[in-house]
Amino acid sequence: MQYLCTYPSPVGLLTLAGNEEALTGLWMSEQKYFGATLAPGAVERETQVFADARRWLDCYFSGREPDFLPPLAPEGTPFRRSVWTLLTQIPYGQTTTYGALADQLSRQWGGKRVSPRAVGGAVGHNPISILIPCHRVVGRDGSLTGYAGGVVRKRALLRLERAI
């Protein structure tokens, strides 16, 4: 069973989805691909996972780096999940590029070429915004290229982390 709750944040209302074990989604209002992995029939219900996620978000939006991560279970293809795992390794307050992520994946996969564009597609379909920090990925020249939540929100999150 999948459950829902909302969280009012400085970047707008967030919708969280999860089950008893892990967070499965976190979307900003009007975000591209909003609810893409949301199960039909999800109901509002409080869970420990949501309490942990709210505690993480409270810490994050207060301008501090959270020292824990609630359990996450994003649904996606093996390729997308591998990209999302790399996103969780980008340090707070730092950025990386789509090309650098593609190079990392290429090394992990024994030199098999990975397209930065394919990485960008996986980043854009990240179902757990903010906690899986896709906002920390920028263009090759440092530009704030696309973000499913909107470039204004991306800039706000990076400023909060003092990354820009």
N, CA, C and O of each residue as an XYZ file, in Angstrom:
656
protein
N       0.840     -1.180      0.000
C       0.000      0.000      0.000
C       0.888      1.247      0.000
O       1.904      1.296      0.693
N       0.502      2.230     -0.767
C       1.247      3.482     -0.820
C       0.438      4.571     -0.119
O      -0.782      4.657     -0.258
N       1.161      5.402      0.642
C       0.533      6.461      1.415
C       1.064      7.816      0.968
O       2.111      7.903      0.325
N       0.332      8.869      1.313
C       0.670     10.238      0.928
C       0.642     11.166      2.130
O      -0.066     10.921      3.107
N       1.422     12.231      2.041
C       1.280     13.361      2.946
C       1.852     14.577      2.228
O       2.513     14.443      1.198
N       1.601     15.746      2.767
C       2.146     16.963      2.171
C       3.040     17.661      3.181
O       2.952     17.430      4.387
N       3.901     18.522      2.654
C       4.844     19.272      3.467
C       4.959     20.668      2.872
O       5.388     20.806      1.726
N       4.585     21.713      3.622
C       4.757     23.077      3.121
C       6.226     23.474      3.240
O       6.802     23.415      4.327
N       6.829     23.878      2.127
C       8.252     24.195      2.130
C       8.485     25.573      1.519
O       7.574     26.151      0.926
N       9.696     26.098      1.660
C      10.026     27.379      1.032
C       9.971     27.349     -0.495
O       9.913     28.406     -1.124
N       9.989     26.154     -1.108
C       9.900     26.065     -2.568
C       8.512     25.602     -3.015
O       8.331     25.181     -4.157
N       7.542     25.681     -2.116
C       6.172     25.298     -2.438
C       5.767     24.018     -1.731
O       6.564     23.381     -1.042
N       4.515     23.663     -1.922
C       3.971     22.470     -1.286
C       4.611     21.218     -1.886
O       4.652     21.052     -3.105
N       5.108     20.347     -1.017
C       5.690     19.076     -1.446
C       4.708     17.961     -1.151
O       4.060     17.956     -0.105
N       4.597     17.015     -2.073
C       3.795     15.813     -1.861
C       4.754     14.652     -1.705
O       5.602     14.409     -2.563
N       4.610     13.936     -0.598
C       5.447     12.785     -0.305
C       4.628     11.521     -0.460
O       3.449     11.489     -0.107
N       5.248     10.486     -0.985
C       4.615      9.177     -1.113
C       5.549      8.148     -0.499
O       6.770      8.299     -0.536
N       4.973      7.122      0.054
C       5.794      6.078      0.640
C       4.955      4.917      1.109
O       3.730      4.916      0.995
N       5.646      3.930      1.639
C       4.980      2.795      2.250
C       5.475      2.713      3.693
O       6.045      3.678      4.202
N       5.271      1.604      4.343
C       5.699      1.472      5.741
C       7.219      1.454      5.880
O       7.742      1.749      6.954
N       7.937      1.111      4.805
C       9.387      0.949      4.897
C      10.210      2.103      4.345
O      11.308      2.355      4.841
N       9.709      2.820      3.321
C      10.569      3.790      2.642
C       9.762      4.859      1.916
O       8.582      4.684      1.613
N      10.438      5.963      1.651
C       9.887      7.023      0.825
C      10.014      6.589     -0.633
O      11.081      6.146     -1.060
N       8.934      6.715     -1.393
C       8.952      6.307     -2.799
C       8.782      7.490     -3.747
O       9.012      7.362     -4.950
N       8.384      8.630     -3.216
C       8.204      9.799     -4.056
C       8.225     11.078     -3.253
O       7.836     11.098     -2.085
N       8.681     12.148     -3.885
C       8.615     13.489     -3.310
C       8.604     14.451     -4.489
O       9.587     14.578     -5.220
N       7.469     15.127     -4.660
C       7.301     16.024     -5.797
C       6.911     17.409     -5.332
O       6.209     17.565     -4.333
N       7.370     18.416     -6.060
C       6.973     19.802     -5.842
C       5.686     20.047     -6.614
O       5.450     19.429     -7.652
N       4.859     20.943     -6.108
C       3.627     21.254     -6.827
C       3.976     21.708     -8.243
O       4.935     22.452     -8.445
N       3.210     21.266     -9.195
C       3.358     21.602    -10.612
C       4.682     21.139    -11.215
O       5.105     21.649    -12.253
N       5.330     20.185    -10.576
C       6.588     19.637    -11.099
C       6.311     18.761    -12.315
O       5.293     18.073    -12.384
N       7.222     18.797    -13.258
C       7.147     17.896    -14.402
C       7.203     16.465    -13.866
O       7.966     16.183    -12.942
N       6.421     15.581    -14.422
C       6.334     14.170    -14.014
C       5.774     13.999    -12.600
O       6.037     12.990    -11.946
N       5.005     14.981    -12.129
C       4.417     14.907    -10.793
C       3.647     13.590    -10.637
O       2.778     13.267    -11.448
N       3.972     12.855     -9.610
C       3.257     11.631     -9.286
C       3.450     10.493    -10.261
O       2.645      9.562    -10.279
N       4.492     10.537    -11.073
C       4.687      9.519    -12.110
C       4.757      8.101    -11.543
O       4.347      7.153    -12.213
N       5.264      7.942    -10.336
C       5.359      6.599     -9.745
C       4.340      6.395     -8.628
O       4.454      5.460     -7.835
N       3.357      7.267     -8.575
C       2.332      7.182     -7.551
C       1.333      6.081     -7.885
O       0.773      6.040     -8.981
N       1.123      5.198     -6.930
C       0.192      4.085     -7.139
C      -1.256      4.583     -7.101
O      -1.594      5.447     -6.292
N      -2.107      4.041     -7.970
C      -3.522      4.396     -7.888
C      -4.058      3.946     -6.526
O      -3.702      2.876     -6.032
N      -4.895      4.754     -5.943
C      -5.495      4.383     -4.662
C      -4.638      4.728     -3.453
O      -4.963      4.312     -2.342
N      -3.558      5.474     -3.634
C      -2.749      5.893     -2.490
C      -3.616      6.752     -1.574
O      -4.428      7.545     -2.049
N      -3.445      6.596     -0.281
C      -4.269      7.312      0.689
C      -3.395      8.110      1.646
O      -2.236      7.771      1.885
N      -3.977      9.180      2.188
C      -3.253      9.968      3.182
C      -3.214      9.192      4.484
O      -4.233      8.717      4.984
N      -2.000      9.076      5.018
C      -1.821      8.371      6.281
C      -0.440      8.715      6.823
O       0.526      8.817      6.066
N      -0.357      8.892      8.119
C       0.927      9.182      8.749
C       1.720      7.889      8.925
O       1.176      6.859      9.325
N       3.013      7.964      8.620
C       3.909      6.819      8.828
C       5.202      7.333      9.445
O       5.476      8.533      9.420
N       5.985      6.433      9.992
C       7.288      6.811     10.538
C       8.201      7.339      9.426
O       9.008      8.241      9.647
N       8.062      6.767      8.241
C       8.862      7.234      7.098
C       8.593      8.714      6.823
O       9.525      9.477      6.567
N       7.328      9.118      6.876
C       7.003     10.529      6.645
C       7.525     11.401      7.787
O       8.006     12.507      7.541
N       7.441     10.929      9.011
C       7.974     11.685     10.149
C       9.476     11.899      9.963
O       9.983     12.996     10.199
N      10.185     10.854      9.541
C      11.629     10.962      9.300
C      11.917     11.915      8.143
O      12.849     12.715      8.218
N      11.130     11.836      7.081
C      11.332     12.717      5.918
C      11.073     14.175      6.305
O      11.810     15.063      5.878
N      10.038     14.434      7.106
C       9.760     15.803      7.544
C      10.897     16.340      8.423
O      11.262     17.511      8.320
N      11.446     15.496      9.274
C      12.569     15.890     10.124
C      13.779     16.254      9.249
O      14.470     17.239      9.511
N      14.026     15.438      8.196
C      15.112     15.712      7.263
C      14.862     17.049      6.559
O      15.759     17.888      6.479
N      13.650     17.243      6.055
C      13.308     18.471      5.333
C      13.390     19.694      6.247
O      13.857     20.750      5.821
N      12.941     19.565      7.495
C      13.050     20.686      8.447
C      14.505     21.102      8.609
O      14.826     22.290      8.581
N      15.370     20.134      8.777
C      16.800     20.410      8.923
C      17.336     21.058      7.647
O      18.012     22.085      7.710
N      17.042     20.471      6.507
C      17.534     20.965      5.223
C      17.086     22.413      4.980
O      17.905     23.269      4.645
N      15.804     22.680      5.146
C      15.291     24.017      4.853
C      15.692     25.046      5.914
O      15.483     26.243      5.716
N      16.260     24.601      7.028
C      16.801     25.546      8.001
C      18.218     25.963      7.609
O      18.840     26.774      8.295
N      18.733     25.403      6.494
C      20.051     25.769      5.999
C      21.178     24.896      6.517
O      22.352     25.234      6.370
N      20.818     23.769      7.126
C      21.838     22.844      7.644
C      21.816     21.558      6.824
O      20.784     21.174      6.274
N      22.965     20.904      6.754
C      23.051     19.626      6.068
C      22.533     18.532      7.000
O      23.093     18.340      8.079
N      21.485     17.814      6.615
C      21.002     16.717      7.454
C      22.080     15.636      7.604
O      22.824     15.356      6.663
N      22.154     15.043      8.779
C      23.173     14.020      9.028
C      22.606     12.608      8.934
O      23.218     11.655      9.416
N      21.454     12.479      8.321
C      20.827     11.170      8.119
C      19.983     11.252      6.854
O      19.721     12.340      6.341
N      19.571     10.125      6.369
C      18.688     10.062      5.207
C      17.616      9.025      5.505
O      17.941      7.889      5.850
N      16.347      9.393      5.379
C      15.299      8.385      5.580
C      15.450      7.284      4.536
O      16.082      7.505      3.504
N      14.893      6.122      4.778
C      14.969      5.066      3.765
C      14.266      5.501      2.478
O      13.156      6.033      2.510
N      14.932      5.268      1.350
C      14.408      5.658      0.037
C      14.257      4.423     -0.835
O      15.091      3.518     -0.797
N      13.192      4.391     -1.618
C      12.964      3.278     -2.548
C      12.359      3.821     -3.843
O      11.189      3.576     -4.133
N      13.163      4.563     -4.626
C      12.639      5.080     -5.891
C      12.425      3.947     -6.890
O      13.230      3.021     -6.989
N      11.328      4.043     -7.623
C      11.023      3.025     -8.630
C      11.493      3.516     -9.998
O      11.204      4.640    -10.409
N      12.228      2.636    -10.693
C      12.699      2.991    -12.020
C      13.534      1.868    -12.598
O      13.755      0.841    -11.956
N      13.989      2.075    -13.806
C      14.814      1.073    -14.475
C      16.153      0.953    -13.752
O      16.523      1.850    -12.994
N      16.880     -0.131    -13.970
C      18.204     -0.243    -13.357
C      19.122      0.931    -13.720
O      19.877      1.406    -12.872
N      19.063      1.398    -14.961
C      19.893      2.539    -15.359
C      19.526      3.771    -14.543
O      20.407      4.429    -13.989
N      18.239      4.090    -14.460
C      17.816      5.269    -13.702
C      18.204      5.139    -12.234
O      18.680      6.100    -11.630
N      18.008      3.973    -11.664
C      18.364      3.784    -10.248
C      19.872      3.978    -10.038
O      20.291      4.508     -9.008
N      20.681      3.552    -11.006
C      22.132      3.749    -10.864
C      22.478      5.240    -10.915
O      23.364      5.694    -10.192
N      21.790      5.997    -11.759
C      22.007      7.446    -11.805
C      21.562      8.074    -10.487
O      22.275      8.911     -9.933
N      20.401      7.684     -9.980
C      19.895      8.256     -8.732
C      20.831      7.941     -7.558
O      20.993      8.761     -6.655
N      21.440      6.759     -7.574
C      22.417      6.419     -6.534
C      23.596      7.388     -6.598
O      24.073      7.857     -5.565
N      24.064      7.685     -7.804
C      25.161      8.653     -7.945
C      24.749     10.035     -7.431
O      25.556     10.745     -6.832
N      23.502     10.409     -7.665
C      23.039     11.719     -7.194
C      23.143     11.822     -5.681
O      23.480     12.884     -5.156
N      22.860     10.742     -4.975
C      22.927     10.773     -3.505
C      24.357     10.944     -3.008
O      24.576     11.245     -1.835
N      25.327     10.753     -3.894
C      26.739     10.871     -3.505
C      27.320     12.262     -3.782
O      28.478     12.522     -3.456
N      26.533     13.149     -4.373
C      26.999     14.523     -4.604
C      26.933     15.242     -3.258
O      25.857     15.349     -2.670
N      28.054     15.729     -2.770
C      28.060     16.364     -1.447
C      27.166     17.606     -1.384
O      27.019     18.343     -2.359
N      26.585     17.807     -0.225
C      25.806     18.999      0.088
C      26.645     20.236     -0.247
O      27.823     20.310      0.104
N      26.029     21.198     -0.925
C      26.733     22.438     -1.238
C      27.650     22.361     -2.440
O      28.367     23.319     -2.730
N      27.645     21.240     -3.145
C      28.488     21.099     -4.327
C      27.617     20.713     -5.527
O      26.480     20.267     -5.374
N      28.178     20.896     -6.709
C      27.476     20.513     -7.931
C      28.377     19.613     -8.765
O      29.584     19.521     -8.542
N      27.759     18.965     -9.719
C      28.489     18.184    -10.716
C      27.764     18.362    -12.040
O      26.731     19.028    -12.101
N      28.297     17.774    -13.091
C      27.696     17.914    -14.416
C      27.141     16.576    -14.903
O      27.480     15.512    -14.385
N      26.287     16.664    -15.903
C      25.747     15.452    -16.518
C      26.885     14.620    -17.108
O      26.883     13.393    -17.014
N      27.852     15.301    -17.714
C      28.992     14.606    -18.306
C      29.825     13.883    -17.259
O      30.261     12.755    -17.490
N      30.052     14.512    -16.116
C      30.823     13.869    -15.046
C      30.093     12.629    -14.525
O      30.720     11.609    -14.240
N      28.778     12.723    -14.405
C      27.996     11.552    -13.974
C      28.089     10.440    -15.023
O      28.227      9.267    -14.676
N      28.014     10.808    -16.294
C      28.129      9.811    -17.370
C      29.494      9.134    -17.318
O      29.591      7.921    -17.504
N      30.547      9.907    -17.068
C      31.897      9.338    -16.954
C      31.993      8.377    -15.773
O      32.616      7.321    -15.884
N      31.382      8.733    -14.644
C      31.386      7.858    -13.467
C      30.697      6.532    -13.786
O      31.208      5.461    -13.462
N      29.533      6.620    -14.423
C      28.807      5.397    -14.783
C      29.611      4.560    -15.758
O      29.650      3.335    -15.639
N      30.254      5.208    -16.724
C      31.070      4.496    -17.696
C      32.173      3.705    -16.998
O      32.422      2.548    -17.337
N      32.827      4.325    -16.031
C      33.880      3.623    -15.275
C      33.286      2.459    -14.475
O      33.879      1.382    -14.414
N      32.133      2.670    -13.871
C      31.488      1.609    -13.085
C      31.114      0.420    -13.962
O      31.129     -0.724    -13.509
N      30.782      0.694    -15.200
C      30.324     -0.351    -16.114
C      31.436     -0.826    -17.040
O      31.170     -1.283    -18.152
N      32.673     -0.719    -16.586
C      33.796     -1.265    -17.341
C      34.117     -0.550    -18.629
O      34.581     -1.180    -19.579
N      33.887      0.739    -18.690
C      34.247      1.513    -19.873
C      33.153      1.630    -20.917
O      33.350      2.287    -21.940
N      32.001      1.006    -20.684
C      30.882      1.134    -21.622
C      30.445      2.605    -21.667
O      30.187      3.214    -20.629
N      30.366      3.164    -22.876
C      30.031      4.577    -23.034
C      28.615      4.862    -22.527
O      27.668      4.131    -22.817
N      28.507      5.940    -21.767
C      27.212      6.399    -21.259
C      27.017      7.833    -21.731
O      27.897      8.676    -21.555
N      25.893      8.100    -22.313
C      25.591      9.420    -22.849
C      25.155     10.387    -21.745
O      24.303     10.046    -20.925
N      25.738     11.594    -21.721
C      25.260     12.600    -20.769
C      23.767     12.900    -20.964
O      23.070     13.231    -20.005
N      23.283     12.786    -22.192
C      21.855     13.022    -22.455
C      20.994     11.955    -21.772
O      19.929     12.262    -21.234
N      21.457     10.707    -21.796
C      20.725      9.631    -21.110
C      20.728      9.873    -19.602
O      19.724      9.653    -18.925
N      21.866     10.325    -19.089
C      21.950     10.666    -17.669
C      20.958     11.781    -17.359
O      20.266     11.734    -16.342
N      20.888     12.783    -18.233
C      19.945     13.886    -18.048
C      18.508     13.412    -17.996
O      17.713     13.924    -17.209
N      18.163     12.430    -18.834
C      16.810     11.879    -18.799
C      16.516     11.210    -17.470
O      15.424     11.360    -16.921
N      17.489     10.471    -16.953
C      17.296      9.806    -15.655
C      17.199     10.837    -14.528
O      16.369     10.708    -13.629
N      18.048     11.850    -14.586
C      18.018     12.903    -13.571
C      16.647     13.582    -13.583
O      16.060     13.822    -12.528
N      16.145     13.885    -14.768
C      14.859     14.561    -14.894
C      13.682     13.754    -14.397
O      12.655     14.322    -14.027
N      13.814     12.434    -14.383
C      12.722     11.565    -13.927
C      12.903     11.101    -12.482
O      12.223     10.177    -12.036
N      13.809     11.731    -11.759
C      14.015     11.402    -10.356
C      12.694     11.563     -9.595
O      12.143     12.663     -9.557
N      12.174     10.482     -8.987
C      10.890     10.597     -8.307
C      10.970     11.101     -6.866
O       9.936     11.303     -6.229
N      12.185     11.308     -6.340
C      12.314     11.771     -4.954
C      13.174     13.037     -4.953
O      14.361     13.010     -4.627
N      12.534     14.142     -5.328
C      13.245     15.421     -5.394
C      13.841     15.790     -4.043
O      13.370     15.343     -2.997
N      14.852     16.585     -4.080
C      15.555     17.183     -2.944
C      16.356     16.145     -2.168
O      17.568     16.310     -2.028
N      15.733     15.082     -1.656
C      16.479     14.064     -0.915
C      17.438     13.318     -1.831
O      18.557     13.000     -1.429
N      17.016     13.038     -3.049
C      17.928     12.570     -4.098
C      18.211     13.845     -4.895
O      17.404     14.251     -5.731
N      19.365     14.474     -4.632
C      19.591     15.870     -5.025
C      19.899     16.112     -6.501
O      21.027     16.456     -6.856
N      18.908     15.934     -7.348
C      19.091     16.186     -8.775
C      19.323     17.667     -9.053
O      19.835     18.025    -10.114
N      18.951     18.534     -8.108
C      19.188     19.977     -8.296
C      20.676     20.313     -8.285
O      21.053     21.420     -8.667
N      21.529     19.386     -7.858
C      22.975     19.626     -7.806
C      23.672     19.329     -9.125
O      24.897     19.424     -9.208
N      22.913     18.969    -10.161
C      23.502     18.677    -11.464
C      23.305     19.890    -12.369
O      22.189     20.374    -12.555
N      24.417     20.367    -12.926
C      24.400     21.570    -13.759
C      24.982     21.250    -15.128
O      25.535     20.172    -15.350
N      24.849     22.193    -16.030
C      25.408     22.030    -17.366
C      26.930     22.071    -17.343
O      27.535     22.477    -16.351
N      27.534     21.652    -18.430
C      28.990     21.601    -18.567
C      29.644     22.938    -18.222
O      30.731     22.974    -17.645
N      28.972     24.040    -18.580
C      29.519     25.373    -18.330
C      29.057     25.954    -16.983
O      29.279     27.132    -16.705
N      28.419     25.128    -16.158
C      27.938     25.588    -14.854
C      26.547     26.188    -14.885
O      26.030     26.622    -13.856
N      25.937     26.214    -16.069
C      24.607     26.812    -16.181
C      23.555     25.933    -15.501
O      23.692     24.712    -15.422
N      22.512     26.587    -15.017
C      21.422     25.875    -14.355
C      20.436     25.378    -15.401
O      19.352     25.936    -15.574
N      20.831     24.329    -16.085
C      19.978     23.757    -17.120
C      18.817     23.039    -16.463
O      18.825     22.815    -15.253
N      17.836     22.683    -17.242
C      16.598     22.074    -16.836
C      16.503     21.487    -15.443
O      17.482     20.992    -14.885
N      15.322     21.552    -14.906
C      15.009     20.971    -13.606
C      13.510     20.735    -13.595
O      12.733     21.646    -13.881
N      13.100     19.522    -13.269
C      11.677     19.177    -13.328
C      10.835     20.079    -12.438
O       9.657     20.304    -12.718
N      11.433     20.602    -11.360
C      10.718     21.518    -10.468
C      10.795     22.968    -10.899
O      10.186     23.840    -10.279
N      11.551     23.232    -11.973
C      11.719     24.594    -12.476
C      13.057     25.173    -12.057
O      13.526     24.929    -10.945
N      13.670     25.939    -12.945
C      15.000     26.500    -12.696
C      14.983     27.468    -11.508
O      15.981     27.579    -10.796
N      13.872     28.167    -11.285
C      13.791     29.082    -10.139
C      13.954     28.291     -8.833
O      14.660     28.732     -7.926
N      13.314     27.147     -8.739
C      13.446     26.316     -7.537
C      14.848     25.714     -7.434
O      15.408     25.620     -6.342
N      15.406     25.313     -8.561
C      16.763     24.772     -8.559
C      17.728     25.809     -7.990
O      18.558     25.495     -7.136
N      17.612     27.043     -8.470
C      18.467     28.128     -7.989
C      18.255     28.332     -6.483
O      19.221     28.517     -5.743
N      17.005     28.300     -6.032
C      16.718     28.501     -4.605
C      17.361     27.399     -3.757
O      17.918     27.684     -2.697
N      17.290     26.156     -4.210
C      17.883     25.042     -3.459
C      19.405     25.161     -3.424
O      20.019     24.930     -2.381
N      20.012     25.513     -4.539
C      21.464     25.666     -4.581
C      21.922     26.859     -3.735
O      22.986     26.809     -3.118
N      21.134     27.912     -3.706
C      21.478     29.056     -2.842
C      21.364     28.663     -1.371
O      22.201     29.043     -0.553
N      20.340     27.911     -1.047
C      20.169     27.439      0.331
C      21.410     26.653      0.783
O      21.845     26.769      1.928
N      21.960     25.867     -0.118
C      23.155     25.065      0.191
C      24.446     25.871      0.016
O      25.538     25.369      0.281
N      24.312     27.115     -0.427
C      25.464     27.975     -0.703
C      26.361     27.396     -1.796
O      27.581     27.551     -1.766
N      25.733     26.731     -2.753
C      26.464     26.133     -3.877
C      26.626     27.118     -5.021
O      27.458     26.913     -5.905
N      25.840     28.187     -5.011
C      25.967     29.241     -6.036
C      25.904     30.601     -5.346
O      25.991     31.634     -6.010
